[in-house]
């Protein structure tokens, strides 16, 4: 499986013109196409550069690009304003909605012995490889899987095969992949390219999709270094990797660890995280604040989450109800609830999410929501604080990413967007 383009480093700054030249160069290598499917991320990866890459792809293929299928996973469909914001220039008529419950097909099953081996015995059931029917049965002669490689709580590092089998997968495959990751342990996976879930997803690609014309277009995005001029979104593209196999992912993963993984010499007693009001509407997404900082924060410390756009818990209405019912409890409590209750036992991705969002009693999580009540926040096991009051003290407009000392001497660690990386205290690695 060839790698068509690979370029990047912690100091590389790829501009739009560089992305265009690289992508068009690969398209020239691939030759003419008649029916192209693009699979980019949804708005939760607005900083991925997938918008410009999808637009470049459309400008090249024009009417040959027949479908754009955002990899929603269990997320809600993108409203028109998000499509227009993220994918300006790509006709709205090309966008399709992934229905993770009804529009999928099981293309093969990995046997239980294999699953048991790669998960080191924590899970020993067959795993169904599922894809949206449009990918499997659409008759496309090019499938562009576009997205960003960045630390991730379920699979270690996001994208590549995750974009297909989770982002465009079905309920069973999503449920079990999330649950395997939760049982294995986030701390053992985040920021790592070789994890049990990744091995499962990659095996499914090798066994069942070898005949498919899939090309991965992967970015690594980070914050600018001093003296660098960022793009309009305040970030810089550190790398672009395009290929059909796993090598392009491995190269992108190595760079992402260097760019997106921050190692701290000291464990913060208080971390303050800001969630953008347009990107984060639920704790299903907003709990990246918990996932990405849990290896950094001190035992007995506090994570304060400023969430002006927070309106609910789950992206999916059914999962929202389960989160409200069971809450973010400790792993033993959630595992007991899975065993005792058919509703949670039948929705393992929700159970995994509840485990992911728990501090396991090691530190406090304080949410400051824009649209949820104290009763709702405390009902799922978190602390509540008033958004306006807390924002006056921890004003994102005045804080810088990293360590800050407030006028009264309080020292905090501030993160403006948890989706961009992973933070860990060196003593915990």
C-alpha positions in Angstrom: 0.0 0.0 0.0 1.8 3.1 -1.2 2.4 6.4 0.6 1.9 9.1 -2.0 3.0 12.2 0.1 4.6 12.6 3.5 6.0 15.9 4.8 6.1 17.4 8.2 8.0 18.2 11.4 7.4 20.1 14.6 8.6 23.3 12.9 7.0 22.8 9.5 4.3 25.4 8.5 2.2 24.2 5.6 0.1 26.9 4.0 -3.1 26.5 1.9 -0.9 26.6 -1.3 1.3 23.8 0.0 -1.8 21.6 0.8 -3.2 22.3 -2.7 0.1 21.5 -4.4 0.5 18.3 -2.5 -3.0 17.1 -3.0 -3.2 17.9 -6.7 0.2 16.1 -7.1 -1.3 13.0 -5.6 -4.4 13.3 -7.7 -2.2 13.4 -10.8 -0.6 10.2 -9.6 -3.9 8.5 -9.1 -5.2 9.4 -12.6 -8.7 10.3 -13.8 -11.7 9.3 -11.6 -15.4 8.9 -12.4 -17.0 8.7 -9.0 -15.4 10.1 -5.9 -16.5 9.9 -2.2 -15.0 12.2 0.4 -15.2 11.2 4.1 -14.1 14.3 6.1 -14.8 14.9 9.8 -17.7 16.9 11.2 -17.6 20.3 13.0 -16.0 18.7 16.0 -12.8 18.7 14.0 -13.2 22.2 12.6 -9.4 22.8 13.2 -8.3 19.7 11.2 -7.8 21.5 7.9 -10.3 19.0 6.4 -12.3 21.9 5.2 -9.7 23.3 2.8 -8.6 19.7 1.8 -12.2 18.7 0.9 -12.6 22.0 -1.1 -9.4 21.3 -3.0 -10.6 17.8 -3.7 -13.9 19.1 -5.0 -12.3 21.8 -7.2 -10.1 19.1 -8.8 -12.8 16.5 -9.4 -15.8 18.7 -9.8 -18.8 16.6 -11.0 -16.9 13.4 -10.4 -17.1 14.0 -6.7 -20.6 12.7 -6.1 -20.8 12.3 -2.3 -19.4 13.9 0.8 -20.1 11.8 3.9 -19.0 13.4 7.2 -17.7 10.8 9.7 -20.3 11.5 12.4 -20.1 8.4 14.4 -22.9 8.9 16.9 -22.8 12.7 16.6 -25.8 14.7 15.4 -25.8 15.7 11.7 -24.1 18.9 10.7 -26.6 21.8 10.4 -26.3 24.0 7.3 -24.3 26.7 9.1 -21.6 24.3 10.1 -21.3 22.9 6.5 -21.2 26.4 5.2 -18.6 27.5 7.7 -16.3 24.4 7.5 -16.8 23.4 3.8 -17.4 26.7 2.0 -17.2 26.1 -1.7 -18.3 22.5 -1.6 -22.0 22.2 -2.8 -24.3 21.5 0.0 -26.2 19.0 -2.3 -23.2 16.6 -2.1 -23.4 16.1 1.7 -24.9 12.9 3.1 -25.8 12.0 6.7 -24.3 8.9 8.3 -27.0 6.9 10.1 -25.1 4.7 12.5 -28.1 2.6 13.4 -29.8 1.9 10.1 -27.5 2.6 7.1 -24.6 0.2 7.8 -23.5 -3.2 6.6 -21.3 -5.7 8.4 -18.6 -6.4 5.9 -16.8 -9.1 8.0 -16.2 -10.2 11.5 -12.9 -10.6 13.4 -12.9 -13.8 15.4 -12.9 -13.9 19.1 -9.4 -15.4 19.4 -7.9 -12.5 17.5 -9.8 -9.9 19.6 -8.7 -11.7 22.8 -5.1 -11.7 21.7 -4.9 -8.0 20.7 -6.8 -6.9 23.8 -4.6 -8.9 26.1 -7.6 -10.9 27.3 -9.8 -8.1 28.4 -12.4 -8.8 25.6 -13.0 -12.1 24.0 -15.9 -11.7 21.6 -16.0 -11.5 17.8 -15.9 -7.9 16.6 -18.1 -6.8 13.6 -16.5 -4.6 11.0 -19.2 -2.2 9.9 -19.4 0.5 7.3 -21.9 2.9 5.9 -23.6 1.3 2.9 -22.5 4.2 0.7 -18.9 3.4 1.3 -19.3 -0.4 0.8 -21.8 -0.5 -2.0 -21.5 3.0 -3.7 -19.3 1.9 -6.6 -16.8 4.7 -6.1 -13.5 4.5 -7.8 -11.8 6.8 -5.2 -12.7 7.1 -1.5 -10.9 10.0 0.2 -10.8 9.6 4.0 -9.7 13.0 5.3 -8.9 14.1 8.8 -6.5 15.0 11.6 -4.3 12.7 13.7 -4.4 13.9 17.3 -4.5 12.1 20.7 -7.7 10.3 21.3 -9.3 8.6 24.3 -10.9 5.6 22.5 -8.2 4.5 20.1 -5.0 6.3 21.2 -4.7 8.6 18.2 -7.6 9.7 16.1 -8.3 9.1 12.4 -7.1 6.7 9.7 -9.1 3.5 10.1 -11.1 5.1 13.0 -12.6 7.5 10.5 -14.1 4.5 8.6 -15.1 1.9 11.2 -16.1 4.3 14.0 -16.8 7.6 12.2 -18.8 5.7 9.5 -19.5 2.5 11.5 -22.5 0.9 13.0 -23.9 0.6 16.5 -22.3 -2.8 17.3 -18.8 -1.9 16.1 -18.8 1.5 17.7 -20.2 0.2 21.0 -17.6 -2.5 21.3 -14.6 -0.5 20.2 -15.4 2.2 22.8 -15.9 -0.4 25.5 -12.7 -2.2 24.7 -10.8 1.1 24.9 -12.4 1.9 28.3 -11.7 -1.5 29.8 -8.1 -1.4 28.6 -7.6 2.1 30.1 -7.3 5.5 28.5 -4.0 6.2 30.3 -2.4 3.2 28.6 -3.7 4.3 25.1 -3.8 8.1 24.7 -1.0 9.4 22.5 0.0 5.9 21.3 -0.3 4.6 17.7 -0.3 0.9 18.6 -3.2 0.1 20.8 -5.7 -2.8 21.0 -8.5 -0.8 19.3 -6.1 0.4 16.6 -5.0 -3.2 15.9 -8.6 -4.3 15.5 -9.4 -1.4 13.1 -6.3 -1.9 11.1 -6.9 -5.7 10.8 -10.4 -5.0 9.5 -9.0 -2.7 6.8 -6.4 -5.3 5.8 -8.8 -8.3 5.7 -12.0 -6.8 4.3 -11.1 -3.6 2.4 -8.0 -4.5 0.5 -9.9 -4.2 -2.8 -11.3 -0.8 -2.1 -9.8 2.4 -3.5 -9.3 4.1 -0.2 -6.8 7.0 0.2 -6.1 8.5 3.6 -5.4 12.3 3.7 -4.1 13.0 7.2 -3.0 16.3 8.9 -1.1 17.1 12.0 -2.1 20.6 13.4 -0.6 22.5 16.3 -0.1 25.9 17.9 2.3 28.4 16.4 5.8 28.7 17.9 7.0 32.2 18.9 7.6 34.2 15.7 5.5 32.0 13.5 2.5 33.4 11.6 -0.5 31.2 12.2 -3.4 30.5 9.8 -6.7 32.3 10.2 -7.7 29.9 12.9 -4.7 30.7 15.0 -3.0 27.3 14.3 -0.4 25.9 11.9 -0.4 22.7 9.9 2.7 20.8 10.9 2.3 17.8 8.5 0.4 16.2 5.7 0.5 12.5 5.0 -1.4 10.8 2.1 -1.5 7.1 1.4 -3.5 3.9 1.1 -2.0 1.8 3.9 -0.9 2.2 7.5 2.5 3.8 6.8 1.0 7.3 6.3 -0.8 7.0 9.7 2.3 5.8 11.5 4.3 8.8 10.1 1.5 11.2 11.1 1.2 9.6 14.5 4.9 10.0 15.3 4.6 13.7 14.4 1.4 14.2 16.4 3.0 12.9 19.5 5.8 15.4 19.1 3.4 18.3 18.3 0.3 17.6 20.4 1.6 15.8 23.5 2.7 18.3 26.3 4.8 16.9 29.1 4.7 18.9 32.3 7.4 19.0 34.9 4.9 19.8 37.6 1.3 18.4 38.1 -1.2 21.3 38.3 -3.5 21.5 41.2 -6.0 23.4 39.2 -6.5 23.2 35.4 -9.0 25.6 33.7 -10.3 24.5 30.3 -12.3 26.6 27.9 -14.8 24.9 25.5 -15.7 26.9 22.4 -19.4 27.7 22.3 -19.8 26.7 18.7 -17.9 23.4 18.8 -18.9 21.9 22.2 -22.6 21.6 23.0 -22.5 18.3 25.0 -20.4 16.6 27.6 -20.0 13.8 25.0 -17.7 16.2 23.2 -16.8 18.6 26.0 -15.4 15.8 28.2 -12.3 16.0 26.1 -11.4 18.5 28.8 -11.4 15.5 31.2 -9.8 12.9 28.9 -6.9 15.1 27.7 -5.9 16.5 31.1 -6.5 13.5 33.4 -2.8 12.4 33.2 -1.7 15.9 34.2 -3.8 17.1 37.1 -2.7 16.4 40.7 -4.5 14.0 42.9 -7.0 16.1 45.0 -6.8 18.8 42.4 -9.7 20.4 40.4 -10.5 20.6 36.7 -12.7 23.7 36.0 -14.5 23.6 32.6 -15.8 26.8 31.1 -18.6 25.6 28.8 -20.7 28.5 27.4 -22.3 26.4 24.7 -23.1 23.3 26.8 -26.8 22.3 26.3 -26.9 18.6 27.0 -24.9 15.4 27.7 -25.2 13.0 24.7 -25.1 13.9 21.0 -27.6 11.0 20.6 -30.9 11.4 22.5 -30.8 7.8 23.7 -27.3 8.2 25.0 -28.2 11.5 26.6 -30.9 9.7 28.7 -28.4 7.1 29.8 -25.9 9.7 30.9 -28.5 11.5 32.9 -29.7 8.2 34.4 -26.3 6.7 35.4 -23.9 9.6 35.6 -20.1 9.7 35.5 -19.3 7.2 38.2 -16.3 5.1 39.0 -15.3 2.2 36.7 -16.5 -0.5 39.2 -19.9 1.3 39.6 -20.3 1.6 35.8 -19.3 -2.0 35.2 -21.8 -3.1 37.9 -24.5 -1.0 36.2 -23.7 -2.6 32.8 -24.1 -6.1 34.3 -27.4 -5.2 36.1 -29.2 -3.1 33.6 -30.2 -4.0 30.1 -30.4 -0.4 28.8 -26.8 0.4 29.7 -25.6 -3.2 28.9 -27.1 -2.8 25.4 -25.3 0.5 24.8 -21.6 -0.1 25.5 -20.4 3.1 23.9 -22.5 5.0 26.5 -21.0 2.9 29.2 -17.5 3.5 27.9 -18.2 7.3 27.8 -19.3 7.3 31.4 -16.0 5.5 32.4 -14.0 8.0 30.3 -15.7 11.0 31.9 -15.1 9.8 35.5 -12.2 11.1 37.5 -12.4 7.9 39.5 -12.5 10.0 42.6 -8.9 11.2 42.1 -9.7 14.9 41.3 -12.8 17.1 41.2 -14.5 18.1 37.9 -16.4 21.4 38.0 -18.6 22.3 35.0 -19.7 25.9 34.3 -22.4 25.4 31.7 -24.1 28.0 29.6 -27.5 26.2 29.3 -27.7 23.5 32.0 -28.8 23.8 35.6 -27.0 23.0 38.8 -29.3 20.0 39.3 -28.5 18.6 35.9 -24.7 18.9 36.3 -24.7 17.6 39.9 -27.1 14.8 38.8 -24.4 13.2 36.6 -21.8 13.4 39.3 -20.0 16.7 38.6 -19.6 19.9 40.6 -21.4 23.0 39.3 -20.2 26.6 39.2 -21.8 29.7 37.8 -20.4 30.4 34.3 -20.4 34.2 34.6 -18.8 34.3 38.0 -16.2 31.8 37.2 -15.4 33.4 33.8 -14.8 36.7 35.6 -12.1 35.0 37.6 -10.7 32.9 34.8 -11.2 35.1 31.8 -10.1 33.3 28.6 -9.5 36.7 27.0 -6.8 37.4 29.6 -5.3 33.9 30.2 -2.5 32.4 28.0 -2.2 28.7 27.3 0.0 27.1 30.0 0.8 28.4 33.5 -0.8 31.6 34.7 -0.6 33.4 38.0 -3.7 35.4 39.0 -3.5 38.8 40.7 -4.3 37.2 44.1 -1.4 34.7 43.6 -3.4 31.6 42.6 -1.4 29.6 40.0 -3.4 27.7 37.4 -2.8 25.8 34.2 -5.0 27.0 31.3 -6.0 25.2 28.1 -8.0 27.1 25.5 -9.0 24.0 23.4 -8.5 20.5 24.8 -9.2 19.0 21.4 -5.8 20.1 20.1 -3.7 17.9 22.3 -2.9 15.8 25.4 -1.3 16.9 28.6 0.5 14.7 31.2 2.7 15.2 34.2 6.1 13.5 33.6 5.9 11.7 36.9 2.7 9.9 35.8 4.0 8.5 32.5 
